[in-house]
Amino acid sequence: MAQINPSILSADFARLADEARAVEGADWLHVDVMDNHFVPNLTLGVPIVESLRKATDIPLDCHLMIEDPDRWAPQYVEAGAGSVTFHVEAAAAPVRLAREIRAKGARASMALKPATPIEPYEDLLSELDMVLIMTVEPGFGGQAFLDIMLPKIRRTRDLVTRHGLDVWVQVDGGVSASTVERCAEAGADVFVAGSAVYGAEDPAAAVRGLREQAAAAAKGAAWACGH
């Protein structure tokens, strides 16, 4: 089933509670956490996640684009995140970290930058609930979708299927009405959309439209047969 996660990186930061309500019906609310070290931008932290948790019933999907996620990721679970994504490029002990996130009650996810291949991490997949394939370089919203990531999405889905795992494949970066179908056909089932949602006149309708597009594209995809 296709899931749409609006990214509040594209929302009005002065009105985050209202912006969360504007996408009612979304599957998750994607929260981009950047530290100005791992990526060249500074955004939100634990206090904002705590406040958002109180302001919306939509579960929070926290994407940590930070150094030392081994130290910080558990705090985001405690702040109310239902899913926490760490970058494998930054994690010192990804298996231990994934297990700690799960033990605290959240879904554990591993993100890969565009140049990071999935194959070296095949053995880690059973420790995860989701893999995030970045379809832009992390750090800024509004970037153009990188078509060259589609084969990596396919390879990730193939590995998940080969091992019989219930692991979601998420894509983040440049996801819109013109790209979501290609991502779904390649094997993604969770889609982070920023400007495509918050730049729309009706964000909630944009969420529904993207979900319908993705679901229709996945229905005819080879990977989804029997999924």
TASUL-V368971 format. One record per pair of residues at least 24 apart in sequence whose ideal C-beta (glycine too) atoms are under 7 Angstrom apart, sorted by the first residue. I is the first residue (numbers start at 1). GAP is how many residues later the second one is. If there is no record, write none. Layout:
i=I gap=GAP
i=I gap=GAP
//
This chain:
i=1 gap=188
i=2 gap=182
i=2 gap=187
i=2 gap=189
i=2 gap=209
i=2 gap=212
i=2 gap=213
i=2 gap=216
i=3 gap=24
i=3 gap=25
i=3 gap=186
i=3 gap=187
i=3 gap=188
i=4 gap=187
i=4 gap=189
i=4 gap=203
i=4 gap=206
i=4 gap=207
i=5 gap=24
i=5 gap=25
i=5 gap=56
i=5 gap=185
i=5 gap=186
i=5 gap=187
i=6 gap=24
i=6 gap=187
i=6 gap=191
i=6 gap=192
i=6 gap=197
i=6 gap=201
i=7 gap=25
i=7 gap=134
i=7 gap=185
i=7 gap=186
i=7 gap=187
i=9 gap=34
i=9 gap=132
i=9 gap=185
i=10 gap=131
i=10 gap=184
i=10 gap=185
i=10 gap=188
i=10 gap=189
i=11 gap=187
i=16 gap=36
i=17 gap=38
i=19 gap=179
i=20 gap=32
i=20 gap=35
i=20 gap=36
i=20 gap=38
i=21 gap=35
i=22 gap=181
i=22 gap=182
i=23 gap=174
i=23 gap=180
i=23 gap=181
i=23 gap=184
i=24 gap=180
i=25 gap=179
i=25 gap=182
i=25 gap=183
i=26 gap=32
i=26 gap=181
i=28 gap=30
i=28 gap=31
i=28 gap=32
i=28 gap=33
i=28 gap=55
i=29 gap=27
i=29 gap=29
i=29 gap=31
i=29 gap=32
i=30 gap=31
i=30 gap=33
i=30 gap=162
i=31 gap=29
i=31 gap=30
i=31 gap=31
i=31 gap=32
i=32 gap=31
i=32 gap=33
i=33 gap=29
i=33 gap=30
i=33 gap=31
i=33 gap=32
i=33 gap=33
i=34 gap=31
i=34 gap=32
i=34 gap=105
i=35 gap=31
i=35 gap=32
i=37 gap=30
i=38 gap=27
i=38 gap=28
i=38 gap=29
i=38 gap=49
i=38 gap=52
i=39 gap=26
i=39 gap=99
i=39 gap=100
i=40 gap=99
i=41 gap=98
i=41 gap=99
i=46 gap=29
i=46 gap=30
i=46 gap=33
i=49 gap=27
i=49 gap=30
i=49 gap=31
i=49 gap=32
i=50 gap=29
i=50 gap=30
i=53 gap=26
i=53 gap=27
i=63 gap=48
i=63 gap=69
i=63 gap=109
i=65 gap=73
i=65 gap=74
i=66 gap=24
i=69 gap=28
i=70 gap=27
i=73 gap=24
i=73 gap=28
i=74 gap=26
i=74 gap=27
i=74 gap=30
i=77 gap=24
i=77 gap=27
i=77 gap=28
i=77 gap=29
i=78 gap=26
i=81 gap=25
i=82 gap=24
i=82 gap=25
i=83 gap=24
i=83 gap=26
i=83 gap=47
i=84 gap=24
i=84 gap=25
i=85 gap=24
i=85 gap=25
i=85 gap=26
i=85 gap=47
i=86 gap=24
i=86 gap=25
i=87 gap=24
i=87 gap=26
i=88 gap=24
i=88 gap=28
i=88 gap=33
i=89 gap=24
i=89 gap=27
i=94 gap=30
i=95 gap=29
i=95 gap=32
i=98 gap=29
i=98 gap=30
i=99 gap=28
i=113 gap=24
i=113 gap=25
i=114 gap=32
i=114 gap=35
i=118 gap=34
i=118 gap=37
i=118 gap=38
i=118 gap=41
i=122 gap=37
i=125 gap=34
i=125 gap=35
i=125 gap=38
i=125 gap=40
i=125 gap=42
i=126 gap=37
i=126 gap=39
i=128 gap=39
i=129 gap=38
i=129 gap=39
i=130 gap=37
i=130 gap=38
i=130 gap=40
i=130 gap=60
i=131 gap=25
i=131 gap=36
i=131 gap=38
i=131 gap=39
i=132 gap=38
i=132 gap=40
i=133 gap=36
i=133 gap=38
i=134 gap=38
i=134 gap=39
i=135 gap=36
i=135 gap=37
i=135 gap=38
i=135 gap=39
i=136 gap=37
i=136 gap=38
i=141 gap=53
i=141 gap=54
i=142 gap=53
i=143 gap=30
i=143 gap=31
i=144 gap=30
i=145 gap=28
i=145 gap=29
i=145 gap=30
i=145 gap=34
i=150 gap=32
i=150 gap=36
i=153 gap=30
i=153 gap=33
i=153 gap=34
i=153 gap=35
i=154 gap=32
i=154 gap=33
i=156 gap=31
i=157 gap=30
i=157 gap=66
i=161 gap=62
i=177 gap=32
i=177 gap=33
i=177 gap=36
i=180 gap=30
i=180 gap=33
i=180 gap=34
i=181 gap=32
i=181 gap=33
i=181 gap=36
i=184 gap=30
i=184 gap=33
i=184 gap=34
i=184 gap=37
i=185 gap=32
i=185 gap=36
i=187 gap=36
i=189 gap=29
//
